[in-house]
């Protein structure tokens, strides 16, 4: 997940709803993000990665989803699903610093399109490529037809453990549960606005074929009568 076009300006509005202080008011230098609490990498235990990935969607959906975890060379399949949905932890960076680890579950459309580019980004990052090199490669892939813009569909981001670090304010925030609808190449003007802003509804993020529209959503309560559970 690309920070500049993706999360920073857009989630400023979302973070304002649930901002978490990174330290006391007396602190001159707020705490930097802590790897143990807010970030994910290939050293994060397998079961913890699976647990976080599954938390992105309602249990009825995620219990039947394919799950990917982050390994030393990129994403690895941890479990095959049956409903076409794919769950993983979507990371974003500012230069070399990880600033988010967002549990996400793509529907079948997104699993065939946007998730492919997300997985390739992590492969390139594992090879030591810079953000600029990664985005150049992705842009070239769209131009050459290796990647396709998604059709109608959406992804779940309904986890209560979706944290984002704002390096300007030096604060961690909890991103509220939400859905993201695919809106390739749409602009703010298509939604009736002159330009993007953190207060626009629905929120818009991403660029070109990876543009998404964000709608806040409440995760349904667990139904103990259902036979589904987060089994892995």
Backbone bond lengths (Angstrom), bond angles and torsions (degrees), N, CA, C in turn:
res aa  C-N    CA-C-N  psi(-1)  N-CA   C-N-CA  omega(-1)  CA-C   N-CA-C  phi
1 X - - - 1.453 - - 1.512 108.50 -
2 X 1.298 116.31 127.07 1.457 123.15 -174.88 1.524 110.24 -85.83
3 X 1.324 116.82 127.53 1.458 119.90 -173.18 1.512 113.04 -70.32
4 X 1.330 118.39 -49.41 1.454 120.46 -169.35 1.519 112.22 -61.62
5 X 1.312 117.71 -50.14 1.449 119.87 -179.68 1.501 113.19 -85.54
6 X 1.306 116.32 -14.29 1.445 121.09 -168.90 1.513 114.65 -96.16
7 X 1.336 115.71 -66.29 1.446 116.08 -163.13 1.519 114.95 -111.48
8 X 1.310 118.57 -32.71 1.453 119.92 -164.83 1.524 113.62 -58.57
9 X 1.333 117.29 -61.91 1.466 119.00 -177.89 1.522 111.33 -70.69
10 X 1.320 116.34 -39.06 1.458 119.71 -175.37 1.511 112.34 -65.95
11 X 1.327 116.95 -47.03 1.451 119.70 -176.43 1.518 112.95 -80.00
12 X 1.341 117.55 -3.08 1.459 118.70 174.40 1.525 109.66 -58.06
13 X 1.326 116.15 -41.54 1.456 119.84 178.38 1.513 112.32 -68.62
14 X 1.334 117.06 -40.02 1.448 120.20 179.21 1.523 111.00 -67.71
15 X 1.330 115.55 -41.16 1.456 119.39 -179.01 1.519 111.71 -65.44
16 X 1.320 116.72 -29.94 1.462 119.21 -179.47 1.526 111.29 -63.73
17 X 1.334 115.74 -19.99 1.457 120.05 178.77 1.516 112.31 -76.52
18 X 1.338 115.50 -31.35 1.464 118.77 -172.84 1.512 111.75 -141.41
19 X 1.314 118.63 37.98 1.464 120.88 -176.98 1.513 111.31 -62.27
20 X 1.331 114.84 139.63 1.451 121.01 177.06 1.516 109.05 -109.83
21 X 1.339 119.75 127.81 1.453 120.38 177.22 1.516 109.80 -66.97
22 X 1.338 116.92 139.60 1.453 120.38 179.27 1.507 111.60 -90.25
23 X 1.330 118.05 -3.85 1.443 121.03 177.78 1.516 108.44 -173.63
24 X 1.317 117.81 -177.69 1.449 120.62 178.41 1.496 110.36 -77.66
25 X 1.345 116.50 164.35 1.452 120.36 -178.93 1.513 111.72 -64.49
26 X 1.329 116.50 -23.33 1.457 120.02 -178.20 1.522 112.20 -76.70
27 X 1.302 117.81 -14.49 1.447 119.86 -177.52 1.520 110.39 -74.93
28 X 1.320 115.57 130.40 1.462 120.21 176.83 1.517 110.46 -79.08
29 X 1.308 116.18 -34.21 1.458 120.76 -177.57 1.525 109.32 -122.00
30 X 1.306 117.31 103.02 1.467 119.96 -179.66 1.517 111.20 -61.16
31 X 1.313 115.43 159.99 1.459 120.52 -178.26 1.515 111.47 -68.10
32 X 1.321 115.44 143.20 1.457 120.89 172.15 1.539 107.72 -77.46
33 X 1.320 117.75 161.39 1.460 119.40 -179.72 1.523 111.06 -59.14
34 X 1.309 116.33 140.25 1.450 120.42 -179.42 1.513 110.25 -99.27
35 X 1.314 115.72 128.10 1.457 121.81 -178.91 1.521 111.30 -56.74
36 X 1.340 116.14 -40.26 1.453 119.90 -174.44 1.530 112.41 -64.64
37 X 1.320 117.14 -32.82 1.453 120.49 -172.95 1.526 113.26 -96.97
38 X 1.307 116.56 -45.54 1.455 119.38 -165.25 1.530 116.70 -114.79
39 X 1.301 119.45 -8.82 1.454 119.87 -175.88 1.525 111.30 -119.61
40 X 1.321 114.08 158.87 1.463 122.02 -177.04 1.523 108.52 -129.49
41 X 1.323 116.37 139.10 1.456 120.24 170.10 1.521 108.51 -147.88
42 X 1.331 116.49 -171.88 1.464 119.32 -174.07 1.524 112.97 -66.39
43 X 1.344 117.60 -14.63 1.464 119.87 178.56 1.526 112.25 -85.15
44 X 1.323 117.63 -10.69 1.465 120.77 178.03 1.529 109.10 -65.83
45 X 1.318 118.28 130.04 1.474 120.44 -176.94 1.527 112.76 -51.86
46 X 1.309 114.79 142.26 1.466 123.01 -178.16 1.533 111.53 -52.88
47 X 1.339 117.27 -48.72 1.452 120.40 -176.73 1.523 111.88 -64.59
48 X 1.331 116.48 -34.58 1.458 119.67 177.78 1.525 110.63 -67.70
49 X 1.320 117.68 -41.86 1.462 120.80 177.83 1.528 110.66 -62.39
50 X 1.312 116.61 -43.42 1.460 120.13 179.95 1.529 110.56 -63.53
51 X 1.317 116.54 -44.31 1.458 121.34 178.83 1.519 111.67 -57.89
52 X 1.335 116.76 -46.07 1.461 120.62 179.56 1.522 111.36 -65.37
53 X 1.332 116.94 -45.74 1.462 120.32 -179.19 1.520 111.30 -57.92
54 X 1.327 117.05 -44.88 1.466 121.42 -178.16 1.521 112.78 -68.10
55 X 1.335 116.85 -23.18 1.463 119.88 -178.30 1.520 113.31 -70.58
56 X 1.337 117.48 -8.38 1.461 120.91 -177.00 1.518 113.46 -72.28
57 X 1.323 117.75 -25.57 1.472 121.09 -173.67 1.523 110.31 -127.73
58 X 1.333 116.92 162.44 1.469 119.74 174.00 1.524 110.39 -56.05
59 X 1.307 116.64 147.90 1.463 121.77 -176.01 1.522 112.31 -55.49
60 X 1.332 116.66 -38.98 1.464 120.10 -179.28 1.518 111.68 -58.81
61 X 1.330 116.25 -30.08 1.466 121.77 178.81 1.530 111.13 -87.45
62 X 1.333 116.29 -52.78 1.467 119.80 -172.18 1.528 113.20 -69.28
63 X 1.337 117.33 -25.42 1.460 119.70 -179.35 1.524 112.26 -65.77
64 X 1.334 116.76 -19.86 1.470 120.87 -179.79 1.532 112.06 -111.15
65 X 1.337 116.87 9.26 1.463 121.01 -174.91 1.527 112.50 -87.64
66 X 1.325 115.17 154.92 1.451 121.23 168.33 1.530 107.74 -74.43
67 X 1.319 117.14 140.83 1.461 121.32 -176.66 1.527 109.97 -122.75
68 X 1.327 114.84 135.64 1.464 121.78 175.88 1.520 109.22 -118.73
69 X 1.330 115.46 142.80 1.457 121.08 175.44 1.524 108.99 -122.39
70 X 1.309 116.05 161.55 1.454 121.50 -178.02 1.524 110.16 -87.16
71 X 1.330 115.76 122.77 1.458 121.86 176.54 1.519 110.39 -112.71
72 X 1.314 118.65 -176.40 1.463 121.78 -177.04 1.526 114.42 -65.12
73 X 1.336 117.96 -20.21 1.464 121.04 -178.91 1.524 112.54 -113.75
74 X 1.326 116.53 10.56 1.459 120.51 -177.61 1.524 109.64 125.81
75 X 1.335 116.01 -159.14 1.454 119.99 -178.16 1.530 111.66 -76.30
76 X 1.341 114.67 143.46 1.455 122.53 176.84 1.527 108.59 -127.18
77 X 1.315 116.52 142.43 1.464 119.40 178.91 1.524 109.39 -74.19
78 X 1.324 115.94 124.33 1.462 121.30 179.17 1.518 111.59 -98.08
79 X 1.340 116.76 -25.77 1.458 120.89 -176.83 1.513 109.80 -159.24
80 X 1.319 116.57 138.12 1.465 121.50 176.07 1.522 108.93 -88.32
81 X 1.332 115.92 135.33 1.445 120.42 179.55 1.511 112.93 -102.89
82 X 1.341 115.90 -175.88 1.462 120.64 -177.25 1.522 113.73 -128.74
83 X 1.335 118.31 -5.01 1.468 119.40 -174.31 1.520 114.42 -113.39
84 X 1.328 118.53 8.37 1.461 121.72 177.62 1.515 114.57 84.54
85 X 1.331 117.71 -7.89 1.463 121.94 179.82 1.529 109.67 -86.73
86 X 1.333 116.42 143.08 1.468 121.90 178.89 1.522 109.37 -125.95
87 X 1.343 116.21 129.70 1.458 121.64 -177.84 1.524 110.70 -117.56
88 X 1.315 116.16 142.81 1.461 121.94 178.01 1.522 108.41 -162.85
89 X 1.319 117.04 -176.52 1.454 122.30 176.50 1.525 107.41 -109.60
90 X 1.318 115.24 117.50 1.468 122.91 -173.83 1.522 108.33 -94.65
91 X 1.311 116.84 118.41 1.462 120.65 -175.16 1.527 111.51 -102.62
92 X 1.336 116.36 152.97 1.460 121.30 170.81 1.525 108.82 -133.78
93 X 1.316 114.39 155.35 1.456 121.08 -175.00 1.514 111.19 -133.03
94 X 1.325 116.07 153.53 1.444 123.00 165.73 1.516 105.60 -119.08
95 X 1.337 114.69 106.11 1.460 121.54 -169.82 1.530 107.23 58.71
96 X 1.348 118.79 -117.54 1.460 119.68 -177.50 1.520 113.07 -100.22
97 X 1.328 117.74 0.46 1.457 120.78 -176.74 1.527 110.69 -96.81
98 X 1.325 115.33 125.64 1.459 119.63 176.08 1.517 109.18 -73.37
99 X 1.321 116.10 127.83 1.464 120.32 -176.84 1.521 112.93 -117.49
100 X 1.313 117.23 -0.37 1.460 118.59 173.24 1.511 110.11 -160.96
101 X 1.307 114.94 156.09 1.455 123.16 172.00 1.523 105.66 -142.08
102 X 1.315 116.22 94.49 1.459 121.60 -168.97 1.526 111.55 -104.72
103 X 1.323 118.45 112.47 1.464 120.30 172.64 1.529 110.03 -59.25
104 X 1.324 116.53 132.44 1.466 120.77 -176.35 1.523 110.24 -145.41
105 X 1.325 115.88 143.95 1.464 121.97 174.61 1.529 108.78 -128.49
106 X 1.318 116.60 116.33 1.458 122.54 177.90 1.522 111.01 -87.39
107 X 1.327 115.81 144.50 1.459 118.91 169.99 1.527 108.49 -72.76
108 X 1.341 116.84 -177.01 1.465 119.84 -175.95 1.526 112.16 -62.01
109 X 1.339 116.62 -37.44 1.476 120.52 179.63 1.528 110.39 -63.63
110 X 1.319 116.65 -48.82 1.453 120.41 179.99 1.515 112.94 -66.94
111 X 1.334 116.60 -32.36 1.460 120.43 178.74 1.522 111.48 -62.79
112 X 1.336 116.33 -30.03 1.467 121.07 -179.13 1.528 112.45 -88.18
113 X 1.321 117.46 -11.37 1.461 119.65 -172.33 1.528 112.30 -127.09
114 X 1.315 118.02 -82.26 1.459 121.00 -174.64 1.519 113.03 -63.62
115 X 1.319 116.96 -33.94 1.459 118.44 179.58 1.520 111.40 -68.29
116 X 1.313 116.74 -29.10 1.466 120.27 178.06 1.529 110.49 -63.81
117 X 1.323 116.41 -42.61 1.464 118.48 179.08 1.527 110.80 -71.17
118 X 1.331 117.04 -35.24 1.467 119.86 177.71 1.526 110.52 -62.61
119 X 1.321 116.99 -41.22 1.451 121.24 179.67 1.529 111.02 -67.95
120 X 1.336 116.21 -37.92 1.459 119.17 179.68 1.524 110.84 -67.95
121 X 1.329 117.17 -35.61 1.467 120.09 176.10 1.533 111.15 -57.28
122 X 1.338 116.09 -42.83 1.459 118.99 -179.45 1.529 111.54 -70.12
123 X 1.318 117.86 -34.25 1.468 120.29 175.39 1.529 110.32 -60.83
124 X 1.319 115.79 -45.46 1.460 120.32 -179.58 1.529 110.82 -67.77
125 X 1.332 116.94 -37.92 1.466 120.19 178.67 1.527 109.82 -63.79
126 X 1.330 117.09 -39.23 1.467 121.04 178.80 1.528 111.51 -65.45
127 X 1.333 116.29 -24.67 1.465 121.14 177.41 1.520 112.57 -83.57
128 X 1.332 116.49 -1.70 1.452 120.30 178.32 1.511 114.86 90.04
129 X 1.338 117.30 13.87 1.457 120.26 179.87 1.530 110.72 -72.61
130 X 1.325 116.10 147.25 1.459 120.73 177.57 1.524 109.90 -78.25
131 X 1.332 116.60 165.70 1.463 120.40 177.78 1.519 111.24 -58.17
132 X 1.331 116.83 -40.95 1.467 120.74 -179.65 1.521 110.72 -63.22
133 X 1.323 116.68 -42.76 1.469 120.40 178.98 1.523 110.76 -65.53
134 X 1.324 116.32 -39.43 1.461 120.18 -179.79 1.525 110.83 -63.95
135 X 1.330 117.14 -47.97 1.463 120.30 -178.19 1.521 111.99 -68.33
136 X 1.324 117.56 -32.66 1.468 120.51 174.93 1.524 110.29 -63.69
137 X 1.320 116.04 -41.57 1.461 120.84 -179.78 1.532 110.49 -65.42
138 X 1.334 116.89 -42.95 1.462 120.54 179.54 1.530 110.39 -64.45
139 X 1.339 116.99 -44.55 1.467 120.44 179.38 1.519 110.62 -60.58
140 X 1.320 116.82 -41.30 1.465 120.79 178.44 1.523 110.20 -64.47
141 X 1.335 116.85 -37.46 1.461 120.45 179.28 1.517 112.38 -63.06
142 X 1.337 117.08 -40.27 1.464 120.14 175.75 1.528 110.48 -64.90
143 X 1.316 115.96 -43.11 1.463 120.08 -177.77 1.524 111.59 -64.58
144 X 1.329 116.17 -36.97 1.467 120.77 -178.00 1.528 112.39 -85.23
145 X 1.323 117.13 -5.61 1.460 120.11 178.78 1.514 114.65 87.13
146 X 1.328 118.26 8.40 1.468 120.65 176.96 1.523 110.93 -71.70
147 X 1.313 116.42 -28.25 1.461 122.20 178.17 1.518 109.30 -119.07
148 X 1.320 115.83 146.80 1.454 121.79 -178.64 1.528 110.62 -121.28
149 X 1.332 115.41 144.08 1.464 119.87 173.53 1.526 108.54 -69.75
150 X 1.322 117.81 145.44 1.465 119.89 -178.98 1.517 112.77 -74.97
151 X 1.320 115.93 154.16 1.453 121.54 170.18 1.517 108.47 -86.04
152 X 1.334 117.66 -164.08 1.468 120.65 -179.62 1.526 111.73 -58.55
153 X 1.314 115.36 136.34 1.458 119.84 179.06 1.512 110.42 165.10
154 X 1.322 116.26 -172.46 1.467 119.96 -177.93 1.518 110.54 -159.37
155 X 1.334 115.03 169.40 1.452 120.84 173.96 1.521 109.48 -128.68
156 X 1.330 114.81 150.93 1.460 121.62 178.35 1.527 109.95 -89.71
157 X 1.322 116.83 134.01 1.463 123.35 168.62 1.528 106.80 -137.62
158 X 1.324 115.79 67.42 1.460 121.15 -171.27 1.523 112.92 -109.61
159 X 1.324 117.19 14.44 1.453 121.11 -179.95 1.524 111.33 -71.61
160 X 1.322 115.99 148.04 1.466 120.98 173.56 1.521 111.06 -85.75
161 X 1.343 116.71 0.49 1.460 121.29 179.63 1.522 110.59 -117.60
162 X 1.315 115.61 47.55 1.472 122.41 178.26 1.525 107.29 -107.41
163 X 1.330 115.96 94.99 1.457 121.31 -175.03 1.527 111.46 -103.08
164 X 1.332 115.18 147.91 1.456 121.24 178.97 1.523 109.39 -139.75
165 X 1.327 116.86 132.76 1.456 122.11 -178.25 1.520 110.24 -101.80
166 X 1.327 116.80 123.11 1.455 122.60 176.71 1.527 107.84 -94.92
167 X 1.314 116.53 107.90 1.464 120.44 -175.22 1.521 112.59 -71.29
168 X 1.339 117.93 -16.35 1.467 120.31 177.20 1.529 111.13 -77.62
169 X 1.320 116.02 -47.03 1.461 119.59 -179.19 1.526 112.32 -88.92
170 X 1.342 116.05 -9.52 1.467 121.05 -177.37 1.524 111.25 59.45
171 X 1.326 115.68 43.09 1.457 120.59 179.84 1.521 111.26 -128.74
172 X 1.328 114.11 144.35 1.450 119.87 166.87 1.522 108.06 -90.04
173 X 1.292 116.99 141.94 1.453 121.17 174.79 1.513 109.75 -130.20
174 X 1.313 116.26 152.56 1.460 121.92 172.97 1.516 107.19 -94.21
175 X 1.303 117.16 118.62 1.463 120.51 177.79 1.521 108.29 -75.27
176 X 1.318 119.19 124.16 1.469 120.88 -177.76 1.527 112.07 -61.34
177 X 1.317 118.25 152.19 1.468 120.97 175.82 1.526 110.95 -54.50
178 X 1.323 116.31 136.27 1.456 119.71 -177.40 1.523 110.58 -157.29
179 X 1.316 114.81 166.94 1.453 123.27 171.55 1.519 107.71 -112.64
180 X 1.314 116.82 150.47 1.461 121.93 175.63 1.525 108.50 -121.22
181 X 1.319 116.05 122.59 1.462 121.78 179.66 1.527 109.78 -101.03
182 X 1.324 116.19 135.73 1.459 120.69 -178.20 1.522 109.79 -69.23
183 X 1.323 115.52 129.65 1.465 121.58 -179.94 1.528 108.96 -140.58
184 X 1.335 117.36 59.77 1.465 119.90 -174.34 1.520 112.83 -55.74
185 X 1.344 113.84 129.83 1.472 123.42 175.30 1.532 114.21 66.37
186 X 1.323 117.13 11.42 1.458 119.52 175.52 1.525 109.75 -77.06
187 X 1.317 116.23 155.31 1.457 121.58 179.86 1.524 109.78 -125.33
188 X 1.318 115.66 170.95 1.461 120.23 177.22 1.522 110.63 -59.37
189 X 1.318 116.96 -36.18 1.469 120.19 -179.65 1.528 111.48 -65.10
190 X 1.338 117.19 -29.88 1.459 119.60 175.95 1.528 111.12 -64.24
191 X 1.337 115.74 -26.73 1.466 120.97 179.03 1.531 111.99 -94.47
192 X 1.342 116.80 4.06 1.453 120.83 176.95 1.513 115.26 94.34
193 X 1.346 117.43 6.45 1.455 121.61 179.90 1.524 110.30 -104.47
194 X 1.330 115.70 156.06 1.461 120.11 176.47 1.522 111.18 -74.00
195 X 1.332 116.45 -36.14 1.463 121.55 -179.83 1.525 108.76 -157.73
196 X 1.314 116.27 167.22 1.453 120.56 178.61 1.527 111.07 -70.80
197 X 1.331 114.80 146.94 1.454 120.45 173.67 1.516 108.06 -154.17
198 X 1.336 117.81 157.60 1.472 119.84 -179.99 1.523 113.38 -62.32
199 X 1.334 117.73 -18.02 1.466 120.00 -176.58 1.521 113.81 -96.52
200 X 1.343 118.00 -1.95 1.450 118.84 -179.08 1.524 110.89 -69.21
201 X 1.310 115.99 147.60 1.462 122.82 179.63 1.519 108.62 -129.20
202 X 1.339 117.90 122.41 1.456 125.65 -2.76 1.528 111.25 -72.58
203 X 1.327 115.99 156.93 1.459 120.37 175.23 1.527 108.47 -64.22
204 X 1.309 116.41 147.66 1.460 121.46 178.90 1.515 108.70 -125.22
205 X 1.308 116.65 137.94 1.454 121.24 -179.18 1.522 109.65 -146.45
206 X 1.303 116.57 165.24 1.454 120.64 -178.55 1.514 111.76 85.60
207 X 1.332 114.69 177.51 1.457 121.08 -178.06 1.520 110.52 -138.29
208 X 1.320 116.03 149.26 1.460 121.22 172.59 1.515 112.40 52.68
209 X 1.346 117.50 -127.94 1.472 120.18 -177.15 1.521 113.72 -67.62
210 X 1.342 117.55 -12.93 1.456 120.60 -178.21 1.533 112.59 -105.43
211 X 1.310 116.95 19.80 1.462 120.87 176.84 1.531 110.12 -69.31
212 X 1.329 115.30 136.99 1.455 121.84 179.10 1.519 109.82 -131.71
213 X 1.320 116.52 154.14 1.455 122.31 174.57 1.524 107.80 -116.41
214 X 1.330 115.73 130.07 1.459 122.29 -171.94 1.521 111.02 -102.68
215 X 1.322 115.49 130.92 1.457 121.83 177.78 1.524 108.09 -127.62
216 X 1.329 116.88 122.13 1.459 120.45 178.35 1.531 109.51 -62.15
217 X 1.318 115.90 142.58 1.466 120.29 -176.84 1.515 109.65 -148.32
218 X 1.322 116.34 146.01 1.456 121.43 178.65 1.517 109.28 -97.75
219 X 1.321 115.58 129.31 1.456 119.99 179.25 1.513 109.89 -72.06
220 X 1.324 118.41 132.91 1.470 119.90 -179.35 1.522 110.95 -67.43
221 X 1.328 118.12 151.56 1.464 120.72 178.74 1.517 110.52 -66.21
222 X 1.321 114.91 152.72 1.460 119.26 177.12 1.518 109.21 -63.89
223 X 1.321 116.27 137.91 1.471 121.27 179.77 1.517 108.15 -104.64
224 X 1.302 115.59 105.61 1.461 119.95 -176.83 1.519 112.60 -66.17
225 X 1.351 115.57 -15.83 1.465 118.23 -179.32 1.512 111.67 -83.26
226 X 1.348 116.69 -13.09 1.468 119.79 -179.43 1.511 110.17 -77.33
227 X 1.289 115.15 149.70 1.467 119.69 177.77 1.510 112.34 -81.53
228 X 1.332 117.95 -8.79 1.443 121.31 -176.90 1.528 110.64 -81.29
229 X 1.282 115.44 147.59 1.460 121.49 174.38 1.497 108.11 -155.19
230 X 1.332 117.51 168.70 1.458 122.12 -179.99 1.525 109.27 -80.93
231 X 1.278 115.35 72.63 1.475 119.19 179.65 1.506 109.67 -90.38
232 X 1.331 116.04 134.94 1.453 121.55 177.49 1.515 107.99 -151.41
